Amino acid sequence: MAALTSQSAQCENDLLTEIQAREQELPMSLAWFRRTRVHGGGPPFIRVSNRIFYRRADLRRWIAERATPDAAGMRTRGEELNDGRS
């Protein structure tokens, strides 16, 4: 069990490139990642020389902070329209 916990912690600290971040955690365009780095509002990033990295844990935290209260129980528009109707 300790090995699993250690592996999980290691996964959270993984450094991801923009492309990996997009494919694995936050499916936004590469232009969006670049725009939010320049103008702010995006997830925290690490710059090493001319390379950009994102920590997996930072991406997940950033996404969780922006979740709406109803995100866990999202319903379709049809379900919302039918509420209260018999």
PyMOL commands that set and color helices and strands:
alter all, ss='L'
color gray80, all
select helices_A, chain A and resi 2-12+18-24+30-39+56-65+77-82
alter helices_A, ss='H'
color red, helices_A
select strands_A, chain A and resi 15-16+46-48+51-55
alter strands_A, ss='S'
color yellow, strands_A
deselect
rebuild
show_as cartoon
